[in-house]
Amino acid sequence: MNEKRAVVAAFGVAVAAIIGYLISQFIAAFTISVFLYYSSRNFYHKLDRFGMPKQLRALSTISVLVVPFLLLFSYTLVLLAVEIRSFVETYPVVESVPDDVAWFEGVDGLPEPTIDGIINAYQAGQLDVFIGFAVDHAAFATSLVSGLLLNTFIIAVVTYYLLIEGSTFRAWLLRFDDDDIVREFFEAADDELEAVLFGNLLNVIVISLIGVLVFMGYNAVVPTAVEVPYPVLSGALTGVASLIPVIGMKIVYVPLAIIAAVPVMLQGQTALLLYLGGFLIVAAVLVDTIPDIVLRPYLSGNRTHVGLLMLAYIFGPVVLGFYGLFFAPIVLVIGLTFADTALPRLLGADPV
């Protein structure tokens, strides 16, 4: 009997190792799928009140929430890259541009994310840099596009089945419960993952978008002399700074106002400082206060320390690449939740 158990266990370990290896080859896609699942799960469940079948609810959720989010997020990243390039050109931090990204120097701006905007950009020659790069590096471009399409397909499929089969998978895991330790751990981890992945990261993204819109809107209505430098980059940094306790977003928009005020004061145009005073008020109200009051109570975790979470957001992309932005917080949440719920019980502590 023990020999049969050993054979079955060895077979199970082998199958788990193979599945784990396959998942590791597409870890970025699976990680993003987990994030999108927790980001859209509430909307998926709310559609149940309309009597829709779960397959239609999952497709509607992906169409309404996931696809627009990915497009907007991707466009914002490229727009941010353009503005970072402009910043580096103005304040050079490297002696020369690497050859593999030198082609990006020809990009001065992005077309509007609409069909008419792309057509007009093509007719104006703004897409020549991208077309030229694709022609000169056909093999790389083909590999890049095929890899992007494959990962996008994996993300869509995994997110779809997580939405419709998530409760089934959870029920299967709870079959191995022992003294409610597994149930307590999974319920706590599930709630905290939703709070952290959907909450804190969405809070960063929302505040970044609000910051970009407010800073660009401010620049559109004020004289050139008092414009905020690099509004897109500054707005993105404002969202990241929202993770910093106490000081938060003030660490970005207050220095911005000071930087814009220095040349105005040196030129003796003190009357223009009223615009910068208005900028501080608008930023404090629309970017700092209102989002913090409205979003923070709903988009914050209960167990995960803000400082550790901020370090996870910083070191995750540095160590693991782009997907580390999602993967590092997942590992942090699971580890802290296990230490807080399951570990004391396993060591013999009384349940609280």
N, C-alpha and C positions, 0 to 999 in steps of 0.2 A: 504493500500500500504506500509506504514511504517512497519507494522507488518510482511509482507512478506519479506521485506528487512532485518529485524532483524533476521528472521528465517534463511534466506539464509546466512547472515553474520555469524550467530552462527554455522551453519553447516560448512561453510568454515573455520572458526577458529578451529573447532574440527578436521577436516580433516588435516589442517596444523599442529596442535599439534601432531597428530598421526604420520604423516610423519616425523616431526622434532624429535620425540622420536625414531623412527626406525633408522633415520640417526645418531642420537647421539650414538646408540649402536655400530655403525661401523664408528665413526667419523675419526679414523685413516686412514681407507681405502679410504673414500671419500676425505679427505684432500690430500692424496698422489695422488689420481686421478686428482684433480684440478691442482696440481703441474705438473703432467705428461702431462695433456692437454695443459697447457701453454708452456711446454717445447717442445712439438712435433707439435703444431698447424701450425707453419710456414712450416715445412716439409710436413705436410698433404696438405696444400693449394698448395704448389709447384708441387705436383704430379698431380694436375688438368690439367697441360699443356700437359700431356700424354694421356688425354681423358679417364682416368680410372674412373669407377663408384665410388661413395663416400664410399660404403661399402668396396671395394677392397683397396681404398686408406687408409682407417682407419686400416684395417688388416695389410697392408704393413707397415704403420707407427709404429704400435705396435710391429710388428715382427722385424723391422730393428732398431728402436730406443729404445723403452720402455723395451723390454725383456733384451737385452744386458746391458742396463744401470742398471736395477735392479740387475742382476747377478753380474756385476762388483762392484756395490755399496755394495751389501751384502758381497761379498768376501773381499772387502777392510775393511769393518767394523770388520769382524772376525779377519783378519790379524792385524788390529789395536788393537783389544782386546788382542791378543797374545803378542804383543809388550808392551802394557801397563802392562800386567802381569809380563813380564821380567823386566820392569822398577821398578815395586813395589817390586819385589824380591830383586833387587839390592839396592834400596833405600826404605826400608819398611816404609809405612805410617800408617799401621794398625798392631795391635798385632797378630791377628789371622784372618784366612780366613773363611767367613761364610760357614756353612755346605752346603747350597744350591748351592754354586758355587765352592766348594772344588774340585769337580771332574775335573774342568778346569785346575788344577795345573799339570795334566799329559800331557797337550798339549804343546809341545815344538815348533811346527811349523805346517804349513798347506801344504797340497799337492798342486801341480800345478793345476790350474783350467781347466784341460783337462781330457778326459776319461783315457788316459794312465797314467796320474799323479795320478788319484784316484785309478786305479787298482794297480799301483806300491806301493802306500801308504798302501793299504789294505794288499798286500802281505808282506810288511815290518812291519806290525803291528801298523802303525801310527794311524789307525782308531779304535784301540781297546778301547781307552778311550771313544769315542763317542758311540761305539756299547755297551760297558759295561754300560754306563749311560742309554742308551735306554732300555736295558734289565732290569736293576734294577728299572727303573722308567717308566714302560710300560704305565701306565695310563696317567702320565704326558706327556710322549713323544707322545702318541696318540692324546691327547688333543692339544698339541703344533702343531703337523703336520696338524691335521684337521683344527685348527684355521688359520694356515698359508695358507693352500690351499683355505679355504673359503675367507679370506681377499684378497688373490691373484686373485681369481675369481671375486670378487666384483671390485677390482681395474681395471682389464681388461675390464669388462663389462661397468663400469661407464666411463672409459676413451674412450672406443669405441663409446659410444652414445654421449658423449660430443663432440667428433670430428665430427660426422656426423649430430648431431642435435643442436650444439651450436648456430648456426646462427638463427635457428627456435626459440629456447628459448629466444634469445636476442630480436627478433622481437616481441614475445609475451609480453615481459616486457615493450617494448617501446609503446605498445598499451595504457598504462596507463600514458603516458607522459602529463605533464602540463607545458606549456610555455617553453618547451625544457629543463626543469630542470633535468628530469629523463634521457633524452638522454645525456646531458652534463656530468652528474655524471657517467653513465655507460660507456661511451666512455673513460672518463678519468681514471676510475677505471680499465677498461679492459686493457688499454695501460700500466698503472703503474703495474698492477699485472704481466703482461707478462715481463716487464722490471725487476721487483724485483725477482719474482719466477724463471723465466728462466734465468734472467741476473745475479743478485748478487749471488744467491745460486749456479748456474752453474759456475760462476767465482771462488767461493770457491772450488768447487769440481775439476775443471780443474787445478787450481793452486796446489791443494793438490796432485793430480796425477802427475803433472809435478815435484813438489818438491820430491815426493817419488822416481820417476824414476831418477832424477838428483842425489839425495843423495845416492841411492843404486848403481847407475852407478859410482859415485865417489869412493865409498867404494870398488868397484870391481877392480879398477885399481891402487889404492894407497897402500902403506905399511900399515900394521895393526896399527902401532903406531899413524897414523894421520887419522884414519877412523872417520867418523861422528857417534856419538852414536845415536842409535835408529832411523834409517833413515825413517822408515814408520811413526812412531809417530811424528818425527820432520817435515816430509813432510805434514802430516795432520794439524799440528799446524801452519805451514806456510800458508796454505790455509785459515784457520780461521783468522790469523793475517792480511790477505789482506783487511779485513773490517776496520782495524784501519787506520784513516786518517794520512797522513804525514809519520809517521814512518813505518807503514805497516809491510811487511815481514822481514824487517831488525831486528825486535825485536826477531826473531827466529834464522836466519842463522848467524848473527854476534856473538851472545853469543855461538852458537855451535862451531864456529871457535875458539873462545877464550878458551872454555872448552877443545877442542882437543889440543890446543897449549900449555896449562899449563904443562902437564906431559912431553911433548917433550922438552920444555925449561928447566925443572928441570933436565932432563937427559942429557942435553947438546947437543942434536941432532938438532942443529939450522938449519942444511941444509934441514931438513924435513919440515921446515916452508914454503918452496916454494910451497909445495903441498897445504897447507892451504891457501896461497895467491891465488893459482889457484882456490881453492874451492870458495873463496869469489867472485872472478871475474865471475866464471861460474854461481854461484847462483844469483849474481846481474844482469847478462845479461839474462840467460835462465829462471830463476824463477821470478825475480822481474820486470825487464825493459820490455822485449819483451811481456809477457802476459798482462802487464798493458797497453802498447801502443796499442796492437792489440785487446784485449778483452774489456777493460774498456769503450771505446766509444759506443760499441754496447750492453753492458751488465750492464748498470747502469740506475736506475730510475731517473725521473725528479723531482718528488714532495717529495719523501720520504727521510728524513734526514738520513745520513749514521750512525750517532751516535744512533738514535732511532732504526734503522734497526739492528745494532749490538746488542743492548740490547734485541731486540725481538729474535734474534738467540740464545742469551745466556739464557734468562729467559724462553723462550718457552719450550725447552726440560726439564728444571728443574721443571717447574710447571706442565706441561701437559704430559711429557714423550716424547718418540721419535717423535711422530707426531707433537709435538709442534714446531719442527724445521721448519715445513711448515705452521702450523696453525697460529702461532703468527705473522709472517710477513703478512699473508693474512688479519688478523684482523687489523693490524697496517695500511696497505695500504688502506683498505676500510674506516677506521675511518678518516685518514688524508685527503683522497680524498673527502669524504663527507664534512669535515670541510672547505675544500678549494674551493669546487665547489657549492654544493647544499645548505649548511647552510647559507651562506651570502644571497643567493637569497630568501630563505624561510623567512629570517629575514627582507627582504625589501631592501637589498642593490642592487644597479644597477649592471647589468652584465658587466663584464670586456670584 
